[in-house]
Amino acid sequence: MDTEDGASMVGHGPVTLSFVIPVYNEEGNIEPLCRRIQRTCAENEIASFEVILVENGSWDESEAVIRKLHKEDPRFKMLQLSRNFTYQGGVSAGLAYATGEWVAVLDGDQQDPPELVARMLEKAREGFEVVYGVRVKRQEGLAKRLAYAAFYRLWKATAQIQVPLDAGDFCVMHRKVVKCIASMPERHRFVRGLRAWTGFRQTGVEYERQARAGGRSKFDPLALTGLALDGLLSFSVIPLRLMTLCGLGVASVSFLVGAAQVGVRVAGWFGLSVPFPPPPGFTQINLIITFLLGFNILCIGVLGEYVGRIYQEVKERPIFVVRAKLFGEGNGEEG
């Protein structure tokens, strides 16, 4: 069984550019995407390249398509995981096995145009170690576009690092950045955040993200919510600090309401009238208790998210497990 611990020991000779593409039930998109990569590399005279297709627990014919491509051209390689380790786990596996001086990360659904990689490399020659794609327009529904826009702005506002707006995992990175990301042991992976955390010189290239060429998205609302939580909670403790500030605020309001209640009682004892007395049967204490109960449940939920992540981290399970490799050139299939 292979894990990320031994991934850095794999060698394939000098490679200029590695493409890392997680694949999960994308049998209809794999070959067209690979043909586009071939054309792009030929047009830009990039002869030394490899394409690492991370087969991430698919149940369709993705594996058969990759084997066919590898037989035609050994530069198309398969890294087959033992099950689905989420998209972020697939990216992490590909980065651990990539050998190129530069590494490009693309989605397997053809929404990230491989033709833009050449432009990213040109930008990198200006002295940047990371060039990421910035989505200026998305061919998706209004609700999804608004949700993505809200997430990136909330993430930027709360993160304790500098993060770019509207930049996904589509990027080109220098090998030293890839090695840095691959060395990070955390299990809740949010690669675009880890990429930003590394620092280095980074810049963006704008592009229009196209609709899927075929098939259906593997990210349902629940999966997208989980990914968003990983991004928000992995790079900030602001939610915990907000709970403290809200607690102080609620305590202050409770104290003021209590003081007002005492004032009304004292005024009644001395026969004084109150300009705005509480209506009969209205009990501020009940309202306060109800509010505090809901607030406490919310705080416990936020704490639970952080504790759950600590629980996952301390077990130190591998980020991914490799079932087989189809690399060729002396690094053939292993089970």
C-alpha positions as a printed NumPy array, in Angstrom:
array([[  0.   ,   0.   ,   0.   ],
       [  1.321,   3.414,  -0.938],
       [  0.632,   6.59 ,   0.976],
       [  1.921,  10.11 ,   0.659],
       [  4.902,   9.164,   2.843],
       [  6.74 ,   7.476,  -0.009],
       [  5.437,   9.506,  -2.896],
       [  8.451,  11.782,  -3.122],
       [ 10.682,   8.787,  -3.843],
       [  9.165,   8.274,  -7.298],
       [ 11.372,   9.526, -10.153],
       [ 10.728,   9.678, -13.874],
       [ 13.597,  11.726, -15.279],
       [ 13.507,  15.412, -16.169],
       [ 10.039,  16.785, -16.861],
       [  9.351,  20.419, -17.654],
       [  5.621,  20.459, -16.996],
       [  3.32 ,  18.161, -15.034],
       [ -0.458,  18.267, -15.326],
       [ -2.337,  17.059, -12.241],
       [ -5.969,  16.166, -12.999],
       [ -8.256,  14.531, -10.406],
       [-10.756,  12.224, -12.13 ],
       [-14.004,  11.021, -10.599],
       [-16.517,   9.486, -13.027],
       [-15.355,  11.604, -15.96 ],
       [-15.142,   8.94 , -18.677],
       [-16.56 ,  11.308, -21.296],
       [-14.217,  14.191, -20.494],
       [-10.849,  12.495, -20.015],
       [ -9.861,  11.843, -23.614],
       [-11.036,  15.22 , -25.038],
       [ -9.181,  17.009, -22.241],
       [ -6.003,  15.015, -22.858],
       [ -6.178,  15.719, -26.606],
       [ -6.44 ,  19.431, -25.814],
       [ -3.359,  19.139, -23.597],
       [ -1.474,  17.377, -26.402],
       [ -2.355,  20.132, -28.871],
       [ -1.473,  22.871, -26.409],
       [  1.935,  21.366, -25.639],
       [  2.66 ,  20.776, -29.347],
       [  1.694,  24.333, -30.298],
       [  3.881,  25.782, -27.536],
       [  6.795,  23.356, -28.126],
       [  6.525,  21.725, -24.695],
       [  7.848,  18.258, -25.448],
       [  8.775,  17.23 , -21.91 ],
       [  5.491,  16.933, -20.083],
       [  3.471,  14.391, -18.127],
       [ -0.216,  14.154, -17.342],
       [ -1.028,  12.535, -13.998],
       [ -4.664,  11.475, -14.01 ],
       [ -5.666,  10.738, -10.424],
       [ -8.416,   8.117, -10.638],
       [-10.279,   8.955,  -7.453],
       [-12.546,   5.959,  -6.857],
       [-14.623,   6.162, -10.053],
       [-17.224,   3.505, -10.831],
       [-17.562,   4.316, -14.538],
       [-15.062,   3.534, -17.331],
       [-12.57 ,   6.249, -16.355],
       [ -9.853,   3.695, -15.581],
       [-10.241,   1.992, -18.986],
       [-10.008,   5.338, -20.784],
       [ -6.817,   6.244, -18.906],
       [ -5.245,   2.86 , -19.668],
       [ -6.018,   3.344, -23.353],
       [ -4.396,   6.784, -23.337],
       [ -1.34 ,   5.464, -21.507],
       [ -0.909,   2.682, -24.046],
       [ -0.895,   5.267, -26.838],
       [  1.362,   7.723, -25.017],
       [  3.174,   6.824, -21.754],
       [  3.225,  10.497, -20.805],
       [ -0.402,   9.974, -19.76 ],
       [ -0.135,   8.329, -16.364],
       [ -2.634,   6.978, -13.879],
       [ -2.505,   7.262, -10.118],
       [ -5.386,   5.142,  -8.852],
       [ -6.56 ,   5.722,  -5.295],
       [ -8.123,   2.952,  -3.23 ],
       [-11.379,   4.926,  -2.868],
       [-12.635,   8.453,  -3.271],
       [-10.559,  10.763,  -1.093],
       [-12.45 ,  13.917,  -2.146],
       [-11.272,  16.35 ,  -4.778],
       [ -8.717,  17.922,  -2.44 ],
       [ -7.261,  14.515,  -1.622],
       [ -6.965,  13.769,  -5.344],
       [ -5.122,  17.032,  -5.977],
       [ -2.808,  16.344,  -3.036],
       [ -2.017,  12.862,  -4.389],
       [ -1.17 ,  14.237,  -7.821],
       [  1.057,  16.948,  -6.371],
       [  2.943,  14.354,  -4.312],
       [  3.775,  12.322,  -7.44 ],
       [  4.344,  15.142,  -9.949],
       [  7.959,  15.5  , -11.062],
       [  7.865,  18.541, -13.333],
       [  9.69 ,  21.792, -12.727],
       [  6.259,  23.383, -13.141],
       [  2.976,  21.759, -12.124],
       [ -0.439,  22.683, -13.511],
       [ -3.617,  21.712, -11.611],
       [ -6.792,  21.314, -13.682],
       [-10.289,  19.977, -13.142],
       [-11.199,  16.829, -15.052],
       [-14.457,  18.261, -16.436],
       [-12.813,  20.597, -19.019],
       [-13.982,  23.729, -17.197],
       [-10.351,  24.768, -16.702],
       [ -8.912,  25.426, -20.195],
       [ -5.507,  23.742, -20.654],
       [ -4.826,  26.276, -23.435],
       [ -4.418,  28.915, -20.704],
       [ -1.501,  27.03 , -19.134],
       [  0.898,  28.366, -21.787],
       [ -0.11 ,  31.914, -20.899],
       [  0.382,  31.104, -17.22 ],
       [  3.895,  29.858, -17.927],
       [  4.649,  33.084, -19.805],
       [  3.506,  35.02 , -16.74 ],
       [  5.625,  32.807, -14.503],
       [  8.726,  33.758, -16.511],
       [  8.262,  37.29 , -15.206],
       [  9.378,  36.008, -11.811],
       [  6.248,  34.504, -10.275],
       [  6.278,  31.099,  -8.58 ],
       [  2.473,  30.729,  -8.617],
       [  0.094,  31.809, -11.366],
       [ -3.554,  31.063, -10.598],
       [ -6.692,  31.434, -12.663],
       [ -9.168,  34.149, -11.652],
       [-12.744,  33.402, -12.68 ],
       [-14.175,  36.645, -14.028],
       [-17.27 ,  34.887, -15.348],
       [-18.856,  31.511, -14.678],
       [-21.241,  29.567, -16.91 ],
       [-23.373,  28.43 , -13.989],
       [-26.688,  29.233, -12.342],
       [-27.266,  32.546, -10.574],
       [-27.62 ,  30.971,  -7.114],
       [-24.325,  29.103,  -7.46 ],
       [-22.5  ,  32.196,  -8.747],
       [-23.786,  34.266,  -5.819],
       [-22.8  ,  31.553,  -3.333],
       [-19.258,  31.361,  -4.724],
       [-18.896,  35.156,  -4.716],
       [-20.127,  35.374,  -1.122],
       [-17.775,  32.616,   0.027],
       [-14.636,  34.143,  -1.487],
       [-15.398,  37.553,   0.025],
       [-16.166,  36.08 ,   3.422],
       [-13.   ,  33.964,   3.251],
       [-10.893,  36.987,   2.328],
       [-12.419,  39.008,   5.173],
       [-11.769,  36.332,   7.819],
       [ -8.569,  34.599,   6.658],
       [ -5.356,  35.468,   8.472],
       [ -3.422,  35.264,   5.201],
       [ -3.677,  37.131,   1.926],
       [ -6.054,  35.211,  -0.344],
       [ -7.092,  36.099,  -3.905],
       [-10.73 ,  36.602,  -4.812],
       [-12.454,  34.167,  -7.196],
       [ -9.355,  31.976,  -7.624],
       [ -9.888,  28.214,  -7.515],
       [ -7.395,  25.354,  -7.685],
       [ -6.62 ,  25.95 , -11.399],
       [ -3.029,  27.178, -11.41 ],
       [  0.597,  26.652, -12.396],
       [  3.111,  26.308,  -9.548],
       [  6.867,  25.996,  -9.377],
       [  8.22 ,  22.782,  -7.961],
       [  9.368,  24.384,  -4.69 ],
       [  5.793,  25.511,  -4.006],
       [  4.482,  22.022,  -4.783],
       [  7.029,  20.45 ,  -2.429],
       [  5.98 ,  22.86 ,   0.307],
       [  2.279,  21.99 ,  -0.1  ],
       [  3.   ,  18.255,  -0.29 ],
       [  4.963,  18.45 ,   2.975],
       [  1.985,  19.828,   4.918],
       [  0.487,  16.994,   7.005],
       [ -2.99 ,  18.397,   7.656],
       [ -5.927,  16.172,   6.708],
       [ -8.573,  18.815,   6.022],
       [ -7.042,  19.983,   2.762],
       [ -7.982,  23.243,   1.072],
       [ -5.283,  23.41 ,  -1.572],
       [ -5.959,  26.933,  -2.821],
       [ -5.611,  28.109,   0.788],
       [ -2.409,  26.122,   1.337],
       [ -1.087,  27.616,  -1.9  ],
       [ -1.758,  31.132,  -0.615],
       [ -0.296,  30.28 ,   2.799],
       [  3.079,  29.322,   1.303],
       [  3.674,  32.907,   0.28 ],
       [  6.075,  33.096,  -2.67 ],
       [  5.394,  35.478,  -5.543],
       [  1.886,  34.935,  -6.829],
       [ -0.3  ,  36.541,  -9.467],
       [ -3.54 ,  35.817, -11.289],
       [ -4.645,  35.414, -14.889],
       [ -8.282,  36.159, -15.666],
       [-10.391,  33.683, -17.613],
       [-13.998,  32.74 , -18.205],
       [-14.898,  29.444, -16.619],
       [-16.927,  27.428, -19.086],
       [-19.777,  25.068, -18.321],
       [-19.034,  21.359, -17.986],
       [-18.389,  19.711, -21.346],
       [-20.262,  16.597, -20.25 ],
       [-21.539,  14.705, -17.25 ],
       [-22.774,  16.149, -13.985],
       [-20.965,  18.003, -11.221],
       [-19.816,  15.801,  -8.347],
       [-20.141,  18.702,  -5.885],
       [-23.614,  18.739,  -4.372],
       [-24.631,  21.569,  -1.973],
       [-23.539,  19.515,   1.047],
       [-20.075,  18.868,  -0.412],
       [-19.672,  22.537,  -1.37 ],
       [-20.688,  23.571,   2.154],
       [-18.101,  21.227,   3.634],
       [-15.413,  22.597,   1.328],
       [-16.356,  26.153,   2.269],
       [-16.113,  25.297,   5.98 ],
       [-12.663,  23.794,   5.413],
       [-11.57 ,  27.038,   3.795],
       [-13.054,  29.281,   6.47 ],
       [-12.032,  27.295,   9.549],
       [ -8.592,  26.113,   8.39 ],
       [ -7.18 ,  29.607,   8.011],
       [ -8.866,  31.638,  10.726],
       [ -9.841,  31.615,  14.41 ],
       [-12.079,  34.654,  13.907],
       [-15.293,  32.584,  14.399],
       [-14.05 ,  31.707,  17.895],
       [-13.212,  35.33 ,  18.646],
       [-16.581,  36.443,  17.332],
       [-18.245,  34.082,  19.797],
       [-16.32 ,  35.76 ,  22.632],
       [-17.316,  39.233,  21.46 ],
       [-20.936,  38.183,  20.979],
       [-20.923,  36.635,  24.442],
       [-19.716,  39.92 ,  25.923],
       [-22.366,  41.797,  23.975],
       [-25.157,  39.486,  25.09 ],
       [-23.967,  39.703,  28.707],
       [-24.003,  43.5  ,  28.475],
       [-27.529,  43.542,  27.043],
       [-28.672,  41.104,  29.731],
       [-27.18 ,  43.354,  32.424],
       [-28.903,  46.446,  30.993],
       [-32.265,  44.681,  30.74 ],
       [-31.895,  43.402,  34.288],
       [-31.017,  46.902,  35.52 ],
       [-34.084,  48.284,  33.734],
       [-36.278,  45.682,  35.424],
       [-34.887,  46.658,  38.836],
       [-35.462,  50.314,  37.999],
       [-39.117,  49.683,  37.157],
       [-39.622,  47.821,  40.427],
       [-37.944,  50.541,  42.509],
       [-39.99 ,  53.245,  40.761],
       [-43.159,  51.341,  41.588],
       [-42.225,  51.167,  45.252],
       [-41.94 ,  54.949,  45.416],
       [-45.12 ,  55.529,  43.405],
       [-43.288,  56.933,  40.418],
       [-44.608,  56.438,  36.899],
       [-42.473,  54.858,  34.185],
       [-42.706,  56.422,  30.658],
       [-42.565,  53.058,  28.894],
       [-43.607,  50.314,  31.289],
       [-43.472,  46.717,  30.039],
       [-46.89 ,  45.393,  28.937],
       [-48.679,  42.983,  31.272],
       [-47.467,  39.413,  30.863],
       [-44.35 ,  40.498,  28.989],
       [-41.272,  38.99 ,  30.543],
       [-37.933,  40.155,  29.252],
       [-36.224,  37.346,  31.129],
       [-38.006,  34.745,  28.985],
       [-36.845,  36.482,  25.842],
       [-33.309,  36.66 ,  27.12 ],
       [-33.275,  32.988,  28.061],
       [-34.599,  31.998,  24.632],
       [-32.005,  34.148,  22.889],
       [-29.167,  32.841,  25.041],
       [-30.229,  29.246,  24.43 ],
       [-30.076,  29.717,  20.655],
       [-26.79 ,  31.601,  20.932],
       [-25.246,  28.863,  23.079],
       [-26.277,  26.186,  20.584],
       [-24.676,  28.203,  17.797],
       [-21.456,  28.595,  19.793],
       [-21.358,  24.886,  20.581],
       [-21.765,  24.158,  16.856],
       [-18.806,  26.391,  15.942],
       [-16.683,  24.826,  18.681],
       [-17.73 ,  21.393,  17.443],
       [-16.45 ,  22.182,  13.951],
       [-13.019,  23.054,  15.33 ],
       [-12.947,  20.086,  17.733],
       [-13.967,  17.752,  14.913],
       [-11.037,  18.947,  12.847],
       [ -8.679,  18.428,  15.777],
       [-10.066,  14.899,  16.133],
       [ -9.351,  14.172,  12.463],
       [ -5.83 ,  15.615,  12.665],
       [ -4.634,  13.782,  15.781],
       [ -5.449,  10.372,  14.261],
       [ -2.778,  11.094,  11.606],
       [ -4.344,   8.921,   8.947],
       [ -2.883,   9.33 ,   5.437],
       [ -4.414,  11.957,   3.184],
       [ -4.802,   9.352,   0.443],
       [ -4.001,   5.697,  -0.259],
       [ -2.733,   4.567,  -3.665],
       [ -4.163,   1.333,  -5.038],
       [ -2.116,   1.235,  -8.253],
       [  0.168,   3.325, -10.45 ],
       [  0.431,   3.23 , -14.218],
       [  3.466,   5.349, -14.927],
       [  5.705,   3.332, -17.261],
       [  9.389,   4.035, -17.85 ],
       [ 10.497,   1.734, -15.08 ],
       [  7.706,   2.798, -12.745],
       [  4.988,   0.452, -13.925],
       [  1.811,  -0.666, -12.286],
       [  1.892,  -1.454,  -8.621],
       [ -0.89 ,  -2.743,  -6.427]])
